[in-house]
Amino acid sequence: MRRTGQGHHLAVTVLELEGQPNPEALDQATETLGKRHPILHSRLRRSLRTFEAAWHPSAPRPIPVHHHQPQDLDTLIHQLLNDDSIDILADGPNLHLHTLPLTPDRWALLILWPHALLDGIGIDKFVAELAGSETGPAHGDTCTTEGSPSALWKQAEPVLKEMRGFPNHRVRSLHQKHSKPTTSHFEVIGFNRQESDAIRRKMASTAGELLLLPYFACCASRAVRSIIASRHPNEDAPILLSLPVQRQPNPSKRPLFHNHMVAYSLLLTGGELKDLAPATKNLYRAYASFLRRKLPAAMEPLTKLIERCPSRFYLKPASLYLKGEICSLFHSHTGQFPTHTTSLFGSRLINAYHVPSVSSPPGIGIFFSEFDAQLNCTISWKKGSLNPNELTLLKNTLLSDLRVTNHQ
C-alpha cells in the first residue's frame, strides 16, 4: 500500500461501552502496557545482509490516548484509517487509543493498529490486557525466519506448483486498472439477535454448523463475483480466495504480536459459485483437498520466504503473473470477539468489531465477527473500486445469501 500511494495498512477496532470514559483508569492502563511492551514504540527495519525484518524499540512510554468531542463515529473511523498517523518504518507509537462520547450513557474506545504488528488474535489478547484480565509475557516481539532461502523455496515447491495453474483462469477483482486508489472506505452492517439467529439457522440447514468458515467465505465470494460478472458478463468470473489460517493451532501459544497467519489460496470457478449450497460444499472440498495434499506444510516456508523478501521483489512478479491481480477479495471471520473481555475501566462492553483497510488490488474486503451472539459485517473498499450502484448490488447479494431481508 505504501509503495503505490495507498496509505498504510491499518485497522480500527471499535469497542462500544456503557457509561462514560474513566480517564484515570485509562491513563494507568496505557502507561502500564506502554512500559510492558516496548514494541509499541518501535520501528521495523530490514537487515541489509539477511533481509530479515526486526523491530527496534525505543524507550518505553505510555500508549497515546486521544479524547474527542462528540461527533459521528463513522467519520472518526474514516479519518483514523486515512491519516497515516502510524508509520512502522519511523520512530513513534505503533498503536493509538481514541475515546469518543456517543450518547450521555454510551461511549466508544477506538484502537488504531497496524497489521504488520497485530492481527485479530493479537488485538483480542491486547484488549484482554487492557481490561486487566490477562498479563502474560509479550511473545512475538521480533519476527524470525529460519532456514536458507534455497531450502525454503524447495519446501514451498508443492504450493508454487498449485499456484501455477491460477493463470489458466481469468482471475479478476474489483480493482480498476485506470483509477488511482487512494482513500479507504467502509460500511459496518450490524445484525440484531433475531437476524443473527436467522443467519445461523440458514447456515446450519445449508452447510452445517461446522462449516462456518466456508459458508461465510462463499457468501463473501458470491457478493464480489456479482460485481465482477456485471462488469464482464461474457466471462466465467472465477474467484481467487485467500483464506487466513492460524500458523499456531494451540490458542494458548499464539503470540500477542506478530501472530501472522498462513493464507490458503483457493480458486473457485463461476460454475462452482453459482448456487450457495453447492458453492459451500465446493469450497469445503477444495479446502479438504488442500489439506489432504499437505499443501499447508508448503505454505509455511512460502510465508517465511515472503516475510524475508522485500515486498517489491514478490508483489510485482505475482501481479504480472495474474495480469495485475493478487486475489479477488480479502475475507476473514474472527468468530467471537472479544473472546473473554466483558468490560473495560468499569464500563460494560455492549458491541465490538473491526474495520480493516484494504489494498487495491483487490480493492475489497468482507469481514465478519460476532459479539454476544450478534454478527457484525464490515465491508471495506478503496475509492474507485466500487461505485454506489455496485455497492448496493454487493450488499443485496450478500444479505440475500445470508437470508436477511429489510435490514435497516
C-alpha positions in Angstrom: 0.0 0.0 0.0 2.8 2.4 0.9 4.6 1.8 -2.4 1.5 2.5 -4.5 0.4 5.6 -2.6 -2.5 3.9 -0.9 -1.6 4.9 2.7 -0.7 2.4 5.4 -2.2 -1.0 6.3 -4.1 0.0 9.4 -7.2 -1.2 11.2 -9.5 0.3 13.8 -11.0 -1.9 16.5 -14.2 -0.4 17.9 -15.4 -1.2 21.4 -18.7 0.4 22.4 -19.3 0.7 26.1 -21.9 1.8 28.7 -21.4 4.9 30.8 -18.6 7.4 30.2 -14.8 7.2 29.9 -12.7 6.9 33.0 -9.5 9.0 32.1 -7.6 8.0 35.3 -8.1 4.2 34.7 -7.3 4.6 31.0 -4.1 6.5 31.7 -3.0 4.0 34.2 -3.6 1.0 31.8 -1.9 2.7 28.9 1.2 3.6 31.0 1.5 0.0 32.2 1.1 -1.5 28.8 3.4 1.0 27.1 6.2 0.1 29.5 5.4 -3.6 29.4 5.6 -3.8 25.6 8.5 -1.6 24.2 7.5 -2.9 20.7 4.6 -0.5 20.9 7.2 2.3 20.4 9.5 0.8 17.8 10.3 0.8 14.1 10.6 -2.1 11.7 14.0 -2.4 10.0 15.2 -5.0 7.5 18.8 -6.3 7.7 20.8 -5.5 4.5 22.6 -8.8 4.9 19.8 -11.3 5.5 16.8 -9.2 4.6 15.1 -10.3 7.8 12.9 -7.7 9.4 13.1 -7.0 13.1 11.5 -4.5 15.5 13.9 -1.9 17.0 12.3 -0.5 20.1 12.8 2.9 21.6 12.4 4.0 25.2 9.2 2.6 26.7 6.5 5.1 27.3 2.7 5.3 27.7 0.4 4.5 24.7 -1.0 7.7 23.4 -4.7 8.4 24.2 -6.8 11.0 22.3 -10.1 12.2 23.7 -12.6 13.5 21.1 -15.6 15.7 21.4 -18.9 14.1 20.3 -19.0 13.6 16.6 -20.2 10.9 14.1 -18.4 7.6 14.9 -18.0 6.5 11.2 -16.5 9.9 10.3 -13.8 9.5 13.0 -13.1 5.9 11.9 -12.7 7.1 8.3 -10.3 9.8 9.5 -8.2 7.4 11.5 -7.9 4.9 8.6 -6.7 7.5 6.2 -4.5 9.9 8.2 -1.4 7.7 8.3 -0.7 8.6 11.9 1.1 5.3 12.4 4.3 4.5 10.4 6.0 1.3 11.2 9.2 2.4 9.5 9.5 5.6 11.6 10.1 6.2 15.3 6.9 6.7 17.2 4.0 4.9 18.7 2.6 1.9 16.8 -0.8 1.9 18.5 -3.2 4.7 19.4 -6.3 4.8 21.6 -9.2 7.2 21.0 -12.2 7.8 23.1 -15.5 9.2 21.8 -18.7 10.0 23.7 -21.7 8.6 21.7 -24.6 9.5 24.0 -24.8 10.6 27.6 -24.7 7.0 28.7 -22.6 5.4 26.0 -19.0 5.8 24.6 -16.6 4.2 22.2 -13.0 3.2 22.6 -11.2 3.0 19.2 -7.9 1.2 18.9 -5.8 2.1 15.8 -3.2 -0.5 15.0 -1.0 -1.7 12.1 -1.4 -5.2 10.5 2.4 -5.5 10.5 2.3 -5.7 14.3 -1.1 -7.3 15.2 -3.9 -9.4 13.8 -7.3 -10.4 15.0 -5.9 -12.8 17.6 -3.3 -10.3 18.8 -5.8 -7.4 19.2 -8.0 -9.8 21.2 -5.2 -10.5 23.6 -4.4 -6.8 23.7 -7.9 -5.9 24.7 -7.7 -8.6 27.4 -4.5 -6.9 28.8 -6.1 -3.5 28.5 -9.0 -4.8 30.6 -6.6 -6.2 33.2 -7.8 -9.8 32.7 -4.6 -11.0 31.1 -1.0 -10.1 31.9 1.0 -12.7 30.1 4.5 -12.1 28.6 4.9 -10.4 25.2 5.5 -13.2 22.8 6.5 -12.5 19.2 8.2 -9.1 19.6 10.5 -9.9 16.7 9.8 -11.8 13.5 12.4 -14.5 12.9 12.7 -16.7 9.8 14.5 -20.0 10.0 16.1 -21.8 7.0 18.0 -20.7 4.0 16.1 -19.2 1.0 17.1 -22.2 -1.2 15.8 -24.7 1.3 12.6 -22.7 1.9 12.0 -22.5 -1.8 12.3 -26.3 -2.2 9.9 -26.9 0.6 7.4 -24.4 -0.9 7.5 -26.1 -4.4 4.2 -28.1 -4.0 2.2 -25.0 -3.3 4.0 -23.0 -6.0 3.0 -25.8 -8.5 -0.6 -25.3 -7.4 -0.4 -21.6 -8.0 1.0 -22.0 -11.5 -2.5 -23.2 -12.5 -4.2 -19.9 -11.5 -3.3 -18.0 -14.7 -5.3 -20.6 -16.6 -8.4 -18.8 -15.3 -9.0 -15.1 -15.9 -8.9 -14.0 -12.2 -10.3 -10.6 -11.5 -11.0 -8.4 -8.5 -12.8 -5.0 -8.1 -9.5 -3.2 -8.8 -10.0 -0.7 -11.6 -6.8 -0.6 -13.6 -7.3 3.0 -14.8 -8.1 4.5 -11.5 -5.7 5.5 -8.7 -6.8 4.0 -5.4 -6.4 6.5 -2.6 -8.8 6.7 0.4 -10.2 3.8 2.4 -13.9 3.5 2.8 -16.1 1.1 4.8 -19.6 0.2 5.9 -20.4 -1.8 9.0 -23.6 -3.9 9.0 -24.7 -4.9 12.5 -27.2 -7.7 12.7 -29.5 -7.8 15.7 -30.1 -11.0 17.6 -33.1 -12.1 15.5 -31.3 -11.6 12.3 -28.2 -13.3 13.6 -30.3 -16.3 14.6 -31.8 -16.5 11.2 -28.4 -16.4 9.5 -27.2 -19.2 11.7 -30.3 -21.3 11.0 -29.7 -20.9 7.3 -26.1 -21.8 7.6 -27.0 -24.9 9.6 -29.5 -26.0 7.0 -27.4 -25.1 4.1 -23.9 -26.2 5.1 -23.9 -27.5 8.6 -22.8 -25.6 11.8 -19.2 -26.9 11.4 -18.6 -25.2 8.1 -18.7 -21.7 9.4 -15.6 -20.5 7.5 -16.5 -22.0 4.1 -20.1 -20.7 4.4 -19.3 -17.1 5.1 -16.4 -17.2 2.6 -18.8 -18.3 0.0 -21.3 -15.6 0.8 -18.5 -13.0 0.6 -17.2 -14.5 -2.7 -20.6 -14.6 -4.3 -21.2 -11.0 -3.4 -17.9 -9.9 -5.0 -18.5 -12.2 -8.0 -21.8 -10.4 -8.6 -19.9 -7.2 -9.4 -17.3 -8.9 -11.5 -19.9 -10.7 -13.5 -21.8 -7.5 -14.1 -18.7 -5.9 -15.4 -17.6 -8.9 -17.6 -20.9 -10.7 -18.5 -19.2 -12.9 -21.1 -16.6 -14.4 -18.7 -16.8 -17.2 -16.2 -15.8 -14.8 -13.4 -13.9 -17.2 -11.1 -12.9 -16.1 -7.6 -9.4 -16.5 -6.2 -9.9 -16.5 -2.5 -7.2 -16.2 0.2 -8.4 -17.8 3.5 -6.4 -17.0 6.6 -5.5 -20.0 8.8 -3.6 -19.9 12.1 0.0 -21.0 12.0 -0.2 -22.0 15.7 -3.1 -24.4 16.3 -2.8 -24.1 20.1 -4.6 -20.8 21.1 -2.7 -20.6 24.4 0.6 -20.4 22.4 -0.4 -17.8 19.9 1.6 -14.6 20.4 0.3 -11.2 21.2 2.5 -9.6 18.5 3.4 -10.7 15.0 0.9 -13.6 15.1 0.5 -13.6 11.3 -1.4 -16.4 9.7 -0.8 -18.5 6.6 -3.1 -17.7 3.6 -4.5 -20.6 1.7 -5.2 -19.6 -1.9 -8.2 -21.4 -3.3 -9.7 -20.9 -6.8 -13.4 -21.5 -7.5 -14.9 -21.2 -10.9 -18.1 -19.2 -11.7 -20.0 -22.5 -12.1 -18.8 -23.7 -8.7 -20.2 -20.5 -7.1 -23.5 -20.4 -9.0 -25.6 -21.5 -6.0 -24.8 -21.1 -2.3 -25.3 -24.6 -1.0 -23.2 -26.3 -3.7 -20.7 -23.5 -3.5 -20.1 -24.1 0.2 -19.5 -27.8 -0.4 -17.2 -27.0 -3.3 -15.2 -24.6 -1.2 -15.0 -27.2 1.6 -13.9 -29.9 -0.8 -11.2 -27.6 -2.2 -10.1 -26.8 1.3 -10.1 -30.5 2.3 -8.1 -31.3 -0.9 -5.6 -28.6 0.1 -5.1 -30.3 3.5 -5.1 -33.8 2.0 -2.2 -32.9 -0.4 -0.3 -31.4 2.6 -0.1 -28.0 1.0 -0.3 -26.2 4.3 3.2 -27.7 5.0 4.4 -25.9 1.9 2.6 -22.7 2.7 4.6 -22.2 5.9 8.0 -22.0 4.1 6.5 -19.8 1.3 5.2 -17.4 4.0 8.7 -17.4 5.6 10.2 -16.5 2.2 7.7 -13.7 1.8 8.5 -12.3 5.2 12.2 -12.3 4.4 11.8 -10.8 0.9 11.1 -7.0 0.5 7.6 -6.7 -0.9 8.6 -5.1 -4.2 10.5 -8.3 -5.1 7.5 -10.6 -4.9 4.4 -8.4 -5.4 5.4 -7.2 -8.9 6.1 -10.7 -10.3 2.9 -12.0 -8.7 0.9 -9.1 -10.2 2.3 -9.7 -13.6 1.7 -13.5 -13.3 -2.0 -12.9 -12.6 -2.4 -10.0 -15.0 -2.4 -7.2 -12.4 -4.3 -9.1 -9.7 -3.2 -10.8 -6.4 -6.6 -12.3 -5.4 -10.3 -11.4 -5.8 -11.0 -10.3 -2.3 -9.9 -10.3 1.3 -12.0 -12.2 3.8 -12.0 -13.4 7.4 -14.4 -14.5 10.2 -12.7 -13.9 13.5 -15.6 -15.6 15.4 -16.4 -14.3 18.9 -14.7 -11.0 19.7 -13.5 -10.3 22.2 -13.3 -13.9 23.5 -13.2 -13.2 27.2 -13.4 -9.4 27.9 -16.8 -8.2 29.0 -15.9 -4.8 30.5 -13.2 -2.1 30.4 -12.5 0.5 33.0 -15.8 -0.1 34.8 -17.9 0.1 31.7 -19.8 -2.9 30.3 -19.0 -3.8 26.7 -22.1 -3.7 24.5 -20.6 -4.2 21.0 -17.2 -4.8 19.3 -16.0 -5.1 15.7 -13.0 -4.4 13.4 -12.7 -2.0 10.5 -9.6 -3.0 8.5 -8.3 -1.1 5.5 -7.5 -3.0 2.3 -5.2 -2.5 -0.7 -6.2 -2.4 -4.4 -5.9 -4.9 -5.9 -8.2 -6.5 -4.9 -9.8 -3.3 -3.6 -12.4 -5.1 -1.5 -12.6 -7.0 1.8 -15.6 -8.5 3.6 -15.0 -9.4 7.3 -17.2 -11.0 9.9 -17.1 -11.2 13.7 -19.6 -11.9 16.5 -20.3 -10.2 19.8 -22.8 -11.5 22.3 -24.3 -13.9 19.7 -24.9 -11.0 17.3 -23.0 -10.8 14.0 -21.2 -7.8 12.6 -20.1 -7.5 9.0 -17.5 -4.9 7.7 -17.3 -4.1 4.0 -14.1 -2.3 3.3 -13.0 -0.9 -0.1 -10.7 1.5 -1.8 -12.1 4.6 -3.5 -12.5 3.8 -7.2 -13.1 0.1 -6.7 -16.9 0.4 -6.2 -19.5 2.8 -7.5 -22.7 3.4 -5.5 -24.8 1.1 -7.7 -22.2 -1.7 -7.4 -22.1 -1.3 -3.6 -25.9 -1.7 -3.5 -25.6 -4.8 -5.7 -22.9 -6.3 -3.5 -24.8 -5.7 -0.2 -28.1 -7.0 -1.7 -26.4 -10.2 -2.9 -24.7 -10.7 0.5 -27.8 -10.0 2.5 -29.9 -12.3 0.2 -27.4 -15.2 0.7 -27.4 -14.6 4.5 -31.2 -14.5 4.4 -31.6 -11.1 5.9 -34.4 -9.0 4.4 -35.4 -5.4 5.0 -32.3 -4.8 7.0 -32.0 -1.2 8.2 
